[in-house]
Structure formats: C-alpha cells, structure tokens
Amino acid sequence: MTEKQMSDAAKDDSVQQVKVDLAACLRMAVLDDFHEGIDNHFTVAVPGRTDQYFVLPFGRHWSEARASDLIVFNEAGETLEGAGVVELTAQCIHAPLHRVSGKNVVLHTHQNWALTLNMLSDNRLRYTSQTAAFFYNQIAYDDDYQGLACSVEEGERLAACLGDKSILFMKNHGIVVTGDNIAQAYRRMYKLERVCRAQILAMSTGQPLAELSQLVIDRVNTPSPNDRHPKALREHLYFEAVKRIVDRELPGYAD
C-alpha cells in the first residue's frame, strides 16, 4: 500500500468513526431525554472538508439514527451525500455556527432542565456546586429570541452571541453546546443538564443559593498534577461508556 493509499484509508476510517459516534450520540440523547423526536439537531464537520457537515436527515427519529443514514450538507442546504434533506433551521443555525466558531461539533436541543432555566427572566447559571464550577466562563447568553431561525443571518447572529464560549444559553428557546469532538460536546451537554436541574430544584426551595467563591471556582478548574485521568481522557472514557449503554438499550447505530 502506498503512502497516499494509507492516508486515504486513515481518512476513511476517521470519517466512518465520526458517523458512528454521531449516531450513538443521537440515540443516547433519547435515553437521556434530551430529544424532541425528529426535531432539534446535532451536526459534526466532515473531517478534512470545509463547509460540509453531517446531520441526521429530517424525518428520522433520533432513536433510529444509524451511521449509514447520515447525510452531508452545506451552508446552502444542499445534500451532497446520502438520501434526505437537512431541516431549514438546522441549516440556518448550524452551518454559520460551525463556520464562525470553528467548532467541529454543534449540538442544539430544547432539553427539559436547561430550557426551564432559559424560560426565566434571570437565566444565568449560578456557580453553586462543584459541577457548576466547571462551566465557569464557558457560557454565553442570547437574551433576544428572534423566533424560528429561517435565515443564515440568524445563525450568524447566534454565532456572534456565542463568541469564544463553548455553550450558548438561548432565552425562551434552548441551548447550543459546541466542542472539538463528539465526546467532549456530549459530555458537556450531559453535565450541563444535571447542573441546570440541580439549580432549578435548589431554587424551588425558596432558600438562598450558596455561591462558590472565585477562589474555589479557580481551584476546581485547576488540573491536579497528580490526576491520572486528565480531561480529554475523562471525555473519551465517558463516551465509550455511553456507547456501551446504547449497545445494550438501542443497538444498531453503527450500521
């Protein structure tokens, strides 16, 4: 095998792995109750290409997502590979977010607890737990809901709101979580939902919230030199565990 053939084979393997992981991610979102059936969108940039993204074609329920079902679309909404079409708001939200932010993964949901927090006048995440502290300086806020995103310009507006953060809270709407890879982005989404749930439950008691000090927040976010499981490894191990769960509960995503 020539060097070019080896390079092409490695590229094909990386593309297939992204498709398998995205399908697993969609099915796990059903098990985690992050989904709205066939609505909302998860997209991943096609490795080695620009302005081309994987998405589940509109009309497929997330619980039946398979690697072979995923289509490739561009910012114009054209289907470049596969059968089916991208939903309009997915095109208008995701393609500009990928392009402007440079993130490989863009996950958008209306998941219950994050949406509940974003229905409040004060929708700011409060740093009142260890897990919440991990999100310090990662969240941007869009406080001006514009209705359905039916133009690329709306996606560009959302990208400007996101800026250099990894998460966008969309008041009256939902959330966007971005990442460099699927494992990183989905772990962020999972932990964020738990933090939002805990905050809503704590607020429901009517008691004051106990905010962490900046000193403690900084300590939480400073890696220990003795930590045998750095952040990237934790993300990888988490997503491998996710796939084992999906293998048991909703198998078939790798087809």
Sequence and secondary structure as in RCSB ss.txt:
>XXXX:A:sequence
MTEKQMSDAAKDDSVQQVKVDLAACLRMAVLDDFHEGIDNHFTVAVPGRTDQYFVLPFGRHWSEARASDLIVFNE
AGETLEGAGVVELTAQCIHAPLHRVSGKNVVLHTHQNWALTLNMLSDNRLRYTSQTAAFFYNQIAYDDDYQGLAC
SVEEGERLAACLGDKSILFMKNHGIVVTGDNIAQAYRRMYKLERVCRAQILAMSTGQPLAELSQLVIDRVNTPSP
NDRHPKALREHLYFEAVKRIVDRELPGYAD
>XXXX:A:secstr
  HHHHHHHHHHHHHHHHHHHHHHHHHHHHHTT  BTTBSEEEEE TT SS EEE  TT  GGG  GGG EEE T
T  EEESSS   HHHHHHHHHHHHHH  SEEEEE  HHHHHHHTSSS      SHHHHTTTTTEEEE    SS  
SHHHHHHHHHHHTT SEEEETTTEEEEEESSHHHHHHHHHHHHHHHHHHHHHHHTTS      HHHHHHHTS  T
T SS HHHHHHHHHHHHHHHHHHHS  TT 
